[in-house]
Amino acid sequence: MRAILVLCAAAVLAPGVSFAQGASAEQGQKVYMAQKCSVCHSVAGQGNKNGALDEVGSKLSADDIRQWIVDAPGMTAKSKSTRKPPMKSYSLAKDEVDALVAYMLSLKKK
């Protein structure tokens, strides 16, 4: 019963982040910067404007964002994207991927 209460409290306190993730958008922003994602992408006008990620949290689900990170070639084929060059897949620790997903989900229309 106590575990259920903890999970319910987590859902209220951290909407948009699943229990399994436990990651924060702030942690994800740090991973984004450490991985130099801005070489190919931009957020709020900072970085490569050809790969703007503003509002990605309004457009993609957490599962889709995760797949773009871990299997970009598969997602490129699935989406029939003509992105040149196509995004490569990254081998990141699960907690880093979770944090990136949380950060991407925080990027929504204002």
C-alpha positions as CSV (number, residue, x, y, z in Angstrom):
1,M,0.0,0.0,0.0
2,R,2.8,2.4,0.9
3,A,4.5,1.8,-2.5
4,I,1.3,2.7,-4.3
5,L,1.0,5.9,-2.4
6,V,4.6,6.8,-3.3
7,L,4.0,6.1,-6.9
8,C,0.8,8.2,-6.9
9,A,2.6,11.0,-5.2
10,A,5.4,10.8,-7.8
11,A,2.8,11.0,-10.6
12,V,1.3,14.2,-9.1
13,L,4.7,15.8,-8.4
14,A,6.3,14.9,-11.7
15,P,3.8,14.9,-14.6
16,G,5.2,13.9,-17.9
17,V,7.9,11.7,-16.4
18,S,7.2,8.1,-15.9
19,F,8.0,6.2,-12.7
20,A,10.7,4.2,-14.5
21,Q,12.4,7.3,-15.6
22,G,12.9,9.1,-12.4
23,A,14.9,11.6,-14.4
24,S,14.5,15.4,-14.5
25,A,14.5,17.8,-17.4
26,E,17.4,19.6,-15.7
27,Q,19.5,16.4,-15.8
28,G,18.5,15.9,-19.4
29,Q,19.6,19.4,-20.3
30,K,23.0,18.5,-18.8
31,V,23.2,15.3,-20.9
32,Y,22.2,17.3,-24.0
33,M,25.0,19.8,-23.4
34,A,27.6,17.1,-22.5
35,Q,26.7,15.1,-25.6
36,K,27.0,18.2,-27.7
37,C,23.6,17.7,-29.2
38,S,23.6,21.4,-30.3
39,V,26.0,20.6,-33.1
40,C,23.0,19.2,-35.0
41,H,20.0,20.5,-32.9
42,S,18.9,23.7,-31.4
43,V,16.7,24.7,-28.4
44,A,15.5,28.3,-28.0
45,G,17.7,29.4,-30.9
46,Q,20.9,28.0,-29.4
47,G,22.7,25.5,-31.7
48,N,22.1,24.3,-35.2
49,K,18.8,25.8,-36.3
50,N,18.3,23.1,-39.0
51,G,17.5,20.6,-36.3
52,A,15.2,22.7,-34.0
53,L,13.8,20.7,-31.1
54,D,11.5,23.5,-29.7
55,E,8.1,22.0,-29.2
56,V,9.2,18.4,-29.7
57,G,7.5,17.6,-26.4
58,S,4.2,18.6,-27.9
59,K,4.8,16.5,-31.1
60,L,6.3,13.2,-30.0
61,S,5.6,10.7,-27.2
62,A,8.2,9.7,-24.7
63,D,8.5,6.3,-26.5
64,D,9.1,8.0,-29.9
65,I,11.7,10.4,-28.4
66,R,13.5,7.4,-26.8
67,Q,13.5,5.6,-30.1
68,W,14.9,8.6,-31.9
69,I,17.8,8.6,-29.4
70,V,18.5,4.8,-29.4
71,D,17.5,3.8,-32.9
72,A,17.5,6.9,-35.1
73,P,18.1,5.0,-38.4
74,G,15.0,2.9,-37.6
75,M,12.9,5.9,-36.8
76,T,14.2,7.7,-39.9
77,A,13.0,4.8,-42.0
78,K,9.7,4.6,-40.1
79,S,9.1,8.4,-40.6
80,K,10.3,8.5,-44.2
81,S,12.5,11.4,-43.1
82,T,14.7,13.0,-45.7
83,R,17.0,14.5,-43.1
84,K,20.5,14.8,-44.4
85,P,22.6,13.6,-42.8
86,P,20.4,11.2,-40.9
87,M,20.7,11.2,-37.2
88,K,22.9,8.4,-35.8
89,S,22.0,6.3,-32.8
90,Y,23.6,6.9,-29.5
91,S,24.8,4.3,-26.9
92,L,24.0,6.1,-23.7
93,A,23.3,4.7,-20.2
94,K,19.6,4.2,-19.4
95,D,19.6,7.0,-16.9
96,E,21.0,9.4,-19.5
97,V,18.4,8.4,-22.1
98,D,15.7,8.8,-19.5
99,A,17.0,12.3,-18.6
100,L,17.1,13.3,-22.3
101,V,13.6,12.0,-22.8
102,A,12.4,14.1,-19.8
103,Y,14.2,17.2,-21.2
104,M,12.7,16.7,-24.6
105,L,9.2,16.2,-23.1
106,S,9.7,19.6,-21.3
107,L,10.1,21.4,-24.7
108,K,6.5,22.3,-25.5
109,K,4.5,25.1,-27.0
110,K,4.3,28.1,-24.7
